[in-house]
Amino acid sequence: MAKHPDKKSISKYTYVNWCSRGPGRWKVYLGRHGGKNGNFKDEDDAARWYNIEAAQLGRPLIEGVPVIPDVSLNDVR
């Protein structure tokens, strides 16, 4: 089970948010009204997923995200 971050529920990454409901705890929203969304157990995985999807949509990327192979993303949708 995902662990609540210390103190405030603020991610170290822009576009990544903590959510106490749902299957995953770290959420990423790439669009409203049916856009792409992701739920992740790990904050870094959420940021990596955002960068992959944002690159395809021409949106700004998150800087400073550790790079690892795509297969390790633990999207829990």
SULSULJO-V838447 format. One record per residue. PSI is psi in radians with two decimals (NA if undefined). OMEGA is omega in degrees with one decimal (none if undefined). NEAR is the number of other C-alpha atoms within 8 Angstrom. Layout:
BEGIN
PSI,OMEGA,NEAR
PSI,OMEGA,NEAR
END
This chain:
BEGIN
2.48,179.8,3
2.54,-179.0,7
2.38,179.9,4
2.36,178.9,6
2.71,178.8,7
2.53,176.9,5
-2.00,-175.8,4
2.69,-179.7,5
0.94,-177.1,9
2.26,179.1,7
2.71,173.3,9
-0.14,-179.4,4
2.42,171.8,7
2.56,178.2,6
-0.05,178.0,8
2.28,-176.2,13
2.60,175.7,10
2.40,176.3,10
2.21,-177.0,9
-0.11,178.5,5
2.85,174.8,6
3.07,-175.6,7
-0.54,178.7,7
2.89,-177.5,14
-0.61,178.6,15
2.19,-176.7,14
2.56,176.0,14
2.27,178.2,13
2.15,179.0,11
0.09,178.6,10
2.71,177.8,8
2.81,174.3,6
1.04,176.2,4
0.18,177.4,5
-3.11,-179.6,8
2.34,177.4,7
2.65,177.7,9
2.59,176.4,12
2.26,-173.5,15
2.61,175.3,14
-0.48,-175.2,13
2.34,-178.7,10
-0.72,179.8,10
-0.69,178.0,8
-0.67,177.7,13
-0.74,179.9,17
-0.69,176.9,14
-0.77,179.0,12
-0.77,178.2,10
-0.84,-177.3,13
-0.68,179.0,10
-0.86,-178.2,8
-0.69,-178.8,9
-0.63,178.5,12
-0.68,179.7,10
-0.48,-178.5,7
-0.03,-179.8,6
0.47,179.4,6
2.85,179.7,7
2.53,179.7,6
2.79,175.3,8
2.24,179.1,10
2.61,174.2,4
0.31,179.3,4
2.21,177.8,8
2.39,-177.0,6
2.25,173.8,5
2.92,-179.6,5
2.57,-179.4,6
-0.52,-175.4,5
-0.27,-177.0,4
-0.13,-179.3,7
2.23,-176.4,10
0.98,176.1,8
2.27,-173.9,11
0.39,178.9,9
NA,none,6
END
